[in-house]
Amino acid sequence: MKRRSLIKAFTLTASIAAMGMTWTVQAAETIKVGILHSLSGTMAISETSLKDMALMTIDEINAKGGVNGKMLEPVVVDPASNWPLFAEKGRQLLTQDKVAVVFGCWTSVSRKSVLPVFEELNGLLFYPVQYEGEEMSPNVFYTGAAPNQQAIPAVEYLMSEEGGSAKRYFLLGTDYVYPRTTNKILRSFLHSKGVADKDIEEVYTPFGHSDYQTIVANIKKFSAGGKTAVISTVNGDSNVPFYKELANQGLKATDVPVVAFSVGEEELRGIDTKPLVGNLAAWNYFESVENPANKKFVADWKAYAKKHNLPGADKAVTNDPMEATYVGIHMWAQAAEKAKSTDVDKVREALAGQTFAAPSGYTLTMDKTNHHLHKPVMIGEIQADGQFNVVWQTEGPIRAQPWSPFIDGNDKKPDYAVKSN
């Protein structure tokens, strides 16, 4: 080979190598994080906004320099309200996309679908929604409420004079693990307060159920036996026809109040809320709470929705699982900074005791042993504009009880995270 050709060949090889190095360096410069939420199917009404909130939070962290000097790179997948697909997509995120952490799931059946995958591969999942408890995995951090941070206080409120002094309880839920386990806990709790089985009705409907005419008629009949409250664990888009049917049959909160555990500002966007005024929801955050952190959080979200032309951006709202998503991502970032690594074992250790000044107005703490947030409890009344007026709240954050004392044998369970399989 002539000298000139040799030099050209060497230069080309060096250039290609340099480009390859640049690509490798660029890839290494980012930290991939997974977003595992249903963007289609029955749960899209609730989960799409969590995906968007995760993206906004990632942008916020990147604008401040990222994590350990690296930008966060979101990897978004759509498990489409298909529970086995959650496990498949979770495995893809961990093994193919090599994400450092996953933020996702809404229903407990989706979380339980992915749990064996995360425990097998030592992945890290942040779960942002209230749930039934009875779980404490070293591979999951739970930023939503356990039953003692939502369900139990809500029923205590309904029993109180302030909450209407209910004597009978109609437990209505979607047919899966969260409503059934929560209602098992609530039935035991009600028994402890002297409520007899004849004063408790329990009804379940499938995901995507849309005909609530007979059920609402049965609620009216049941309420004839004494002061009644409905406790709703209906999930997803079924909430829209349920609330519409309440209005159709003229069942008002002054007659039979409904307290919901899975209905917030987002779910009410598609409903005329005027006939629903006075019905309740129990959460750990509402958009309407007034404090500087929440004012900024809400304003940032509305600006983000408008900038990215999100559906219904002109009426963009925040809700509890969105706040829990926001808090969880920030806590993970803080822990990764503290650990100076995104290694799962190091981040897990660094998460113990992490705190964050949340939009709820409280400083939330990640428990040092049980992987759950200490959270305040709030009960809000639906207003005509689809917002909630907080009518009751705890003085401060409450430590989660993942193992409910109202389920036999739980007093023997460990108060620290252990693998479930």
C-alpha positions in Angstrom: 0.0 0.0 0.0 1.3 3.5 -0.9 2.2 5.8 1.9 -0.6 8.3 1.1 -3.2 5.5 1.0 -1.9 4.1 4.2 -2.2 7.6 5.9 -5.8 7.9 4.5 -6.7 4.5 5.8 -5.2 5.2 9.2 -7.0 8.5 9.4 -10.4 7.0 8.4 -10.0 4.2 10.9 -9.0 6.7 13.7 -12.0 8.8 12.8 -14.4 5.9 12.9 -12.9 4.8 16.2 -13.2 8.3 17.6 -16.9 8.5 16.5 -17.5 5.1 18.2 -15.9 6.4 21.3 -18.0 9.5 21.2 -21.2 7.5 20.8 -20.2 5.3 23.7 -19.3 8.2 25.9 -22.7 9.9 25.0 -24.5 6.7 25.9 -22.7 6.5 29.2 -23.4 10.2 29.9 -27.1 9.4 30.5 -28.8 7.4 33.1 -31.8 5.5 31.7 -34.9 5.4 33.9 -38.0 3.4 33.0 -41.7 4.6 33.0 -44.1 1.7 33.1 -47.7 3.0 32.9 -50.8 2.1 30.9 -51.2 4.6 28.1 -54.1 2.6 26.6 -56.9 0.4 27.9 -59.1 0.8 31.0 -56.4 2.3 33.2 -55.2 5.0 30.7 -57.6 7.5 32.2 -55.5 7.4 35.4 -52.0 6.4 34.4 -51.3 8.6 31.4 -50.9 11.7 33.6 -48.4 9.8 35.8 -46.3 9.2 32.7 -46.4 12.9 31.9 -45.7 13.9 35.5 -42.6 11.5 35.4 -41.4 13.2 32.3 -41.9 16.7 33.8 -40.0 15.7 36.9 -37.1 14.2 34.9 -36.9 17.5 32.9 -36.8 19.4 36.2 -34.0 17.3 37.6 -32.0 17.5 34.3 -32.4 21.3 34.3 -30.6 21.3 37.6 -27.7 19.2 36.3 -29.1 15.7 36.4 -27.9 13.0 38.8 -24.3 12.6 39.6 -23.5 14.9 36.7 -25.4 12.8 34.2 -28.7 13.5 32.4 -31.7 11.2 33.0 -33.0 9.6 29.9 -36.6 8.3 30.2 -37.6 5.1 28.5 -41.4 5.0 28.2 -43.3 1.7 27.5 -47.1 1.0 27.3 -48.3 -2.2 29.1 -51.8 -1.3 27.9 -53.8 -2.3 31.0 -52.7 -5.8 30.3 -51.4 -7.4 33.5 -49.1 -10.1 32.1 -47.7 -7.5 29.7 -46.6 -5.4 32.7 -44.2 -8.2 33.6 -42.9 -8.5 30.0 -42.4 -4.8 29.7 -40.7 -4.6 33.1 -38.3 -7.4 32.1 -37.6 -5.5 28.9 -36.8 -2.3 30.8 -34.4 -4.1 33.1 -32.6 -6.4 30.7 -32.7 -4.7 27.3 -33.0 -1.0 28.1 -30.7 -1.4 31.2 -32.6 1.2 33.2 -31.4 2.1 36.7 -34.9 2.4 38.1 -38.5 2.1 37.1 -41.4 4.4 38.0 -44.7 2.8 37.3 -47.9 0.7 37.9 -51.2 1.7 39.2 -53.3 -1.4 40.0 -52.0 -3.9 42.5 -52.5 -6.7 40.0 -50.0 -4.9 37.7 -47.6 -4.4 40.6 -47.9 -8.1 41.6 -47.3 -9.0 38.0 -43.9 -7.3 37.8 -42.8 -8.0 41.4 -41.2 -11.4 40.7 -39.3 -9.9 37.8 -37.9 -7.1 39.9 -36.9 -9.5 42.7 -35.3 -11.9 40.3 -33.3 -9.3 38.5 -32.7 -7.0 41.5 -34.5 -4.1 39.8 -35.9 -1.1 41.6 -39.6 0.0 41.3 -41.2 3.1 42.7 -45.0 2.5 43.1 -47.0 5.7 43.4 -50.6 4.7 44.3 -52.5 3.8 47.4 -52.9 0.1 47.8 -54.0 -2.7 50.1 -50.7 -3.3 52.0 -49.8 -6.9 52.8 -46.5 -6.5 50.9 -43.0 -5.2 51.7 -40.4 -6.0 49.0 -36.8 -4.9 49.1 -37.2 -4.1 45.4 -40.1 -1.7 45.7 -40.5 1.7 47.3 -44.1 2.5 48.0 -44.9 6.3 47.7 -48.7 5.8 47.9 -50.7 5.1 51.0 -51.1 1.9 53.0 -54.6 1.2 54.4 -53.9 3.0 57.7 -52.9 6.1 55.7 -56.2 6.2 53.7 -58.9 3.6 54.1 -59.1 3.3 57.9 -59.0 7.1 58.6 -61.7 7.6 55.9 -64.1 5.1 57.6 -63.4 6.5 61.0 -64.4 9.9 59.6 -67.7 8.5 58.2 -68.5 7.0 61.6 -67.9 10.3 63.3 -70.5 12.9 63.9 -68.6 15.3 61.7 -68.6 12.7 58.9 -72.3 11.9 59.2 -72.4 9.1 61.8 -72.9 6.3 59.2 -74.3 3.0 60.5 -74.3 0.9 57.3 -71.6 0.5 54.7 -71.9 -0.5 51.0 -68.4 -1.6 49.9 -68.2 -1.3 46.1 -65.0 -2.2 44.2 -63.4 -3.4 41.0 -62.9 -7.2 41.2 -59.1 -7.6 41.9 -56.7 -7.8 44.8 -56.7 -4.2 46.0 -60.5 -3.7 46.6 -60.9 -7.3 48.0 -58.0 -7.0 50.4 -58.9 -3.5 51.5 -62.5 -4.5 52.1 -61.3 -7.5 54.1 -59.4 -5.1 56.3 -62.4 -2.7 56.5 -64.9 -5.4 57.4 -62.6 -6.5 60.2 -62.2 -2.9 61.3 -66.0 -2.3 61.2 -66.6 -5.5 63.3 -64.2 -4.1 65.9 -66.4 -1.0 66.0 -69.6 -3.1 66.6 -70.9 -3.0 63.0 -72.7 -6.3 62.2 -72.4 -8.2 58.9 -76.1 -7.4 58.1 -75.0 -3.7 57.9 -72.2 -4.4 55.4 -72.8 -5.1 51.7 -69.9 -6.0 49.4 -70.2 -5.9 45.6 -67.5 -6.2 42.9 -67.6 -5.4 39.2 -65.0 -6.3 36.4 -62.5 -3.8 35.0 -64.1 -1.6 32.4 -67.6 -2.1 33.8 -70.1 0.5 32.6 -73.6 -0.4 33.7 -74.2 0.7 37.3 -78.0 1.1 37.1 -78.8 -2.0 39.2 -76.0 -1.4 41.7 -77.0 2.2 42.4 -80.7 1.1 42.8 -79.4 -1.6 45.3 -77.5 1.1 47.2 -80.7 3.1 47.5 -82.6 0.0 48.8 -79.7 -0.8 51.3 -79.7 2.8 52.6 -83.4 2.4 53.6 -82.1 0.3 56.6 -80.2 3.2 58.2 -77.7 5.9 57.7 -75.5 4.5 54.9 -72.1 5.4 53.3 -70.6 3.9 50.1 -66.9 3.1 50.2 -65.7 2.9 46.6 -62.6 1.1 45.4 -63.8 1.2 41.8 -60.8 1.8 39.5 -60.1 3.2 36.1 -62.7 4.5 33.6 -65.5 2.7 35.3 -65.7 5.6 37.7 -67.2 7.8 35.0 -70.4 5.7 34.5 -70.7 5.0 38.2 -70.8 8.7 39.2 -73.0 9.5 36.2 -75.5 6.9 37.4 -75.5 8.3 40.9 -76.5 11.6 39.4 -79.1 9.9 37.1 -80.9 8.3 40.0 -80.7 11.5 42.1 -78.5 9.9 44.9 -77.0 12.9 46.6 -74.2 13.1 49.1 -76.6 14.4 51.7 -78.5 11.1 51.4 -75.7 8.6 50.9 -72.2 9.9 50.8 -69.6 8.1 48.7 -66.0 8.1 49.8 -63.6 7.0 47.0 -60.1 5.8 47.3 -59.2 5.8 43.6 -61.0 9.0 42.3 -59.2 12.3 42.2 -59.1 15.5 40.1 -58.0 13.6 37.0 -60.9 11.1 37.0 -63.4 13.9 37.6 -62.3 15.9 34.5 -64.7 14.0 32.3 -67.8 14.3 34.6 -70.3 17.0 35.4 -69.5 17.3 39.1 -72.3 19.5 40.1 -74.6 16.6 41.1 -71.7 15.0 43.0 -70.9 18.0 45.3 -70.4 16.8 48.9 -69.2 13.3 48.0 -65.8 12.5 49.4 -62.3 11.2 48.5 -59.5 10.2 50.8 -56.0 10.9 49.7 -52.7 12.3 51.0 -52.7 15.3 48.6 -55.2 17.5 46.8 -54.5 20.1 44.2 -56.5 22.6 46.3 -54.1 22.6 49.3 -52.6 26.0 49.8 -48.9 26.4 50.4 -45.9 27.8 48.3 -44.6 24.4 47.3 -48.0 23.3 45.9 -48.6 26.6 44.2 -45.3 26.1 42.2 -46.0 22.4 41.6 -49.5 23.2 40.1 -48.2 26.1 38.1 -45.3 24.1 36.7 -47.6 21.2 35.7 -50.1 23.5 34.0 -47.2 25.2 32.1 -45.7 21.8 31.1 -49.1 20.5 29.9 -49.6 23.6 27.8 -46.0 23.6 26.4 -46.3 19.9 25.4 -49.9 20.3 24.2 -51.1 17.4 26.4 -54.8 16.4 25.9 -57.0 18.7 27.9 -54.1 21.0 28.7 -56.4 24.0 29.2 -57.9 22.1 32.2 -54.8 20.3 33.4 -55.0 19.1 37.0 -52.8 17.5 39.6 -53.7 14.7 41.9 -52.3 12.4 44.6 -50.6 9.7 42.5 -49.0 12.5 40.4 -47.6 14.1 43.6 -46.4 10.6 44.8 -44.7 10.1 41.4 -43.0 13.5 41.7 -41.8 12.8 45.3 -40.6 9.3 44.4 -38.5 10.4 41.5 -36.9 13.3 43.5 -36.2 10.9 46.4 -34.6 8.4 44.1 -32.4 11.2 42.6 -31.4 12.4 46.1 -30.5 8.8 47.1 -28.4 8.2 44.0 -26.6 11.5 44.7 -26.0 10.4 48.3 -24.7 7.0 47.1 -22.7 8.6 44.3 -24.1 5.7 42.3 -27.2 4.3 40.6 -26.4 0.7 41.8 -29.6 -0.7 43.2 -28.1 -2.0 46.5 -26.4 1.3 47.2 -29.4 3.4 46.3 -31.7 1.2 48.4 -29.5 1.8 51.4 -29.3 5.6 50.7 -33.1 5.8 50.5 -33.7 4.9 54.1 -34.6 8.1 55.9 -34.6 10.3 52.9 -36.9 13.4 53.2 -38.6 15.7 50.7 -40.6 18.8 51.1 -43.7 17.7 49.2 -46.4 19.8 47.5 -48.8 18.5 50.2 -47.2 21.0 52.5 -45.5 18.3 54.6 -42.0 17.0 54.7 -42.3 13.3 53.8 -39.9 10.7 55.1 -39.0 7.3 53.5 -39.2 4.9 56.4 -35.9 3.4 57.4 -37.1 -0.2 57.3 -40.5 -0.7 55.6 -39.9 1.1 52.3 -43.1 3.2 52.7 -43.5 7.0 53.0 -44.8 8.6 56.2 -47.8 10.5 54.8 -50.5 12.9 56.0 -54.2 11.8 55.5 -56.7 14.2 53.9 -60.4 13.9 53.2 -61.8 16.1 50.6 -65.3 17.0 49.4 -66.1 17.2 45.7 -66.8 20.8 44.6 -68.8 22.0 41.6 -65.6 22.8 39.7 -64.2 19.3 40.1 -61.7 20.3 42.8 -61.8 19.1 46.4 -62.3 21.1 49.6 -60.3 19.5 52.4 -62.7 18.9 55.3 -60.4 16.8 57.6 -56.7 16.0 57.8 -54.2 14.6 60.2 -51.9 17.0 62.1 -48.8 15.5 60.5 -47.5 12.5 58.5 -48.4 9.0 59.7 -46.1 6.0 59.5 -47.4 3.3 57.2 -48.6 -0.1 58.5 -48.1 -2.4 55.5 -49.2 -5.4 57.6 -52.6 -4.4 58.8 -53.4 -5.2 62.4 -56.9 -6.1 61.2 -55.7 -9.2 59.4 -54.9 -12.2 61.6 -51.3 -13.3 61.9 -49.8 -9.9 60.7 -48.5 -9.2 64.2 -45.9 -11.9 63.5 -44.7 -10.4 60.2 -41.3 -8.6 60.1 -41.3 -4.8 60.0 -38.7 -4.7 57.3 -38.6 -5.6 53.6 -38.1 -9.2 52.6 -38.4 -10.9 49.2 -41.9 -12.3 48.5 -40.8 -15.4 46.6 
